[in-house]
Amino acid sequence: MRGGTADTMDPTRHSETTLPTGLIGGSPVGGFFARAFDDLGVDMSRLVSWPARAAGIDAQALPTAEGMALLAQAWQHDRHMGRLTYGQIARLEPFFSFASVAAHQQVIRQDEYGNFMVMLVDGTIAVDRRQPWGEDLRLAEVRPGDVLGEMSLLDSGIRFSTCTTLDDCAIAVLTAESLDRMVDAEPQLAANLIALLARKLSLRLRVVSARLGDGS
């Protein structure tokens, strides 16, 4: 099954994203996403940043030009993200970082808080959910063009599953701070990106809800 994410697998969570007031056609909302975890009373010692995770899994920086080329190629074939034009994707460059990650590394872990999301641009990542009785349930194996961890970035909720690289992977990373900068500098582009992510979330929640319901 394709298209699972680290924290969009829970069918009890909202499938729609509410855009911050002022995101479209108004004054930007500075710091909205970066502040959200603290505003919701999250224990900040449980918040895992991308630099901390990158160091823990020995992620290596990719040249921006190489990462952007992989991202554009991956999204070109994606039903939702393919709605972005090449020009729009190029304007995302200041807000993304790119990294290579070796096989068998946990990019995102269940039951942690994280203020970043990941776009897979090369390789394969497994999405697994640890059940209360200790069994790991394979929810998906995602491929280039898919997004991981976006729900926790957008709603400041806990990660629903663990995402592990099955082979050497290349990823694009968007942090809460970078998303806030995008809202300030490119409000319409930020709104378009969030709307497309919300569409992907809604579709995947339907698929995963059905799978969890039939126990397969």
C-alpha positions in Angstrom: 0.0 0.0 0.0 1.3 3.5 -0.9 0.9 6.8 0.7 0.9 6.2 4.5 2.4 8.9 6.8 3.9 8.9 10.2 1.2 10.8 11.9 -1.8 10.8 9.5 -2.7 7.2 10.1 -5.0 7.8 13.0 -8.6 7.9 11.6 -9.7 9.8 14.8 -7.6 12.9 13.9 -9.0 15.6 11.7 -8.6 15.2 7.9 -8.8 18.8 7.1 -6.3 21.6 7.9 -7.5 24.9 9.1 -5.3 27.7 7.7 -4.2 30.4 10.1 -6.1 33.7 9.9 -4.4 36.0 7.5 -2.6 33.2 5.6 -4.5 34.0 2.4 -4.9 37.6 1.2 -4.1 39.2 4.5 -1.2 39.9 6.9 1.0 36.9 7.6 0.9 35.1 10.9 4.5 35.0 12.0 5.6 32.1 14.2 2.3 30.3 14.1 3.7 26.8 13.5 6.8 27.1 15.5 4.9 28.4 18.6 2.1 25.8 18.3 3.7 23.1 20.4 4.4 25.5 23.3 0.9 27.1 23.0 -0.7 23.7 23.4 1.3 22.9 26.5 3.5 20.2 24.9 6.4 19.0 27.1 9.2 20.5 25.1 11.7 17.9 26.2 9.6 15.4 24.1 9.9 17.6 21.0 12.4 16.3 18.5 13.8 18.8 16.0 15.2 17.9 12.6 18.8 18.8 13.5 18.6 16.4 16.5 17.1 13.6 14.4 19.6 14.2 11.6 22.5 13.9 14.0 21.0 10.7 15.6 20.7 8.9 12.2 23.8 10.4 10.6 21.8 12.1 7.8 24.1 13.7 5.3 23.3 17.0 3.6 22.5 16.9 -0.1 23.3 19.8 -2.4 20.2 22.0 -2.8 20.2 21.8 -6.6 20.3 17.9 -6.5 17.5 17.8 -3.9 15.3 20.3 -5.8 15.7 18.2 -9.0 14.6 15.1 -7.2 11.7 16.8 -5.5 10.4 18.2 -8.8 10.7 14.8 -10.5 8.9 13.1 -7.6 6.1 15.5 -7.4 5.6 15.6 -11.2 4.0 12.2 -10.9 2.0 12.8 -7.7 -1.7 13.2 -8.1 -1.9 16.1 -5.6 1.5 17.7 -5.5 1.7 17.6 -9.3 -0.7 20.6 -9.2 2.2 22.8 -8.3 3.9 24.3 -11.3 7.7 24.1 -11.8 7.8 27.8 -11.0 6.1 27.2 -7.7 8.3 24.3 -6.8 11.4 26.4 -7.6 10.1 29.1 -5.2 10.1 26.5 -2.4 13.9 26.2 -2.5 14.7 28.7 0.3 12.4 26.8 2.7 13.6 23.2 2.3 16.7 21.3 3.3 17.8 18.0 1.7 19.5 15.0 3.1 20.6 11.4 2.3 19.8 8.8 4.9 21.2 5.2 5.0 19.0 2.1 5.1 17.4 1.0 8.4 17.2 4.4 10.0 14.2 5.7 11.9 13.5 9.1 10.4 10.3 9.6 12.5 9.4 7.6 15.7 6.0 6.8 17.1 4.8 8.7 20.2 7.2 11.6 19.9 6.5 15.2 19.0 8.2 16.5 15.9 8.3 20.0 14.4 9.3 18.9 10.9 7.9 16.9 8.0 9.7 14.9 5.4 9.1 14.4 1.6 10.6 11.3 0.2 12.4 12.0 -3.1 14.3 8.8 -3.6 14.2 5.3 -2.0 11.5 3.5 0.1 10.4 4.1 3.7 8.3 1.7 5.8 5.5 3.1 8.0 4.8 0.9 11.1 2.5 1.2 14.0 3.4 -0.5 17.3 0.2 -2.1 18.7 -0.7 -2.0 22.4 0.1 -5.8 22.6 3.6 -5.2 21.2 3.1 -6.3 17.6 4.3 -4.0 14.8 1.7 -3.4 12.0 3.0 -2.4 8.6 0.8 0.4 7.4 2.5 1.3 4.2 5.7 1.4 2.2 6.0 4.9 0.8 7.8 5.9 -2.3 9.1 9.1 -3.9 6.6 11.9 -3.9 5.0 10.9 -0.6 5.0 13.0 2.5 5.7 11.9 6.1 5.0 13.7 9.4 3.0 16.5 8.0 0.1 16.2 10.4 2.2 16.6 13.5 3.8 19.7 11.9 0.4 21.2 11.1 -1.6 20.2 14.2 1.2 19.8 16.8 0.0 16.3 17.6 2.0 13.2 18.6 3.5 11.0 15.9 1.3 8.1 15.1 3.8 5.7 13.7 7.5 5.0 13.0 9.1 5.6 9.6 12.1 3.6 8.7 14.3 3.7 5.6 14.3 0.3 3.8 17.2 1.4 1.5 19.4 4.4 1.0 17.0 7.4 0.7 17.0 11.0 -0.2 14.5 13.3 1.6 13.4 16.9 1.6 12.7 18.4 5.0 10.4 21.3 6.0 10.5 22.5 9.6 7.9 24.6 11.5 10.3 27.6 11.4 10.7 27.3 7.7 7.0 27.0 7.1 6.5 30.2 9.1 9.0 31.9 6.9 7.1 30.7 3.9 3.9 32.1 5.3 5.6 35.5 5.7 7.5 35.6 2.4 5.2 33.6 0.1 1.7 33.5 1.7 -0.2 32.2 -1.4 2.4 29.5 -2.0 2.2 28.4 1.6 -1.6 28.3 1.4 -1.4 26.2 -1.8 1.1 23.8 -0.2 -1.0 23.3 3.0 -4.2 22.8 1.0 -2.6 20.1 -1.2 -1.2 18.4 1.9 -4.7 18.5 3.4 -6.1 16.8 0.4 -3.5 14.0 0.6 -4.3 13.6 4.3 -8.0 13.2 3.7 -7.5 10.5 1.1 -5.0 8.6 3.2 -7.1 8.7 6.3 -9.9 7.1 4.4 -7.7 4.3 3.2 -6.0 3.7 6.5 -9.3 3.8 8.4 -10.6 1.1 6.2 -7.5 -1.0 6.7 -7.4 -0.7 10.4 -11.1 -1.5 10.5 -10.7 -4.8 8.7 -7.6 -5.7 10.7 -5.5 -6.4 7.6 
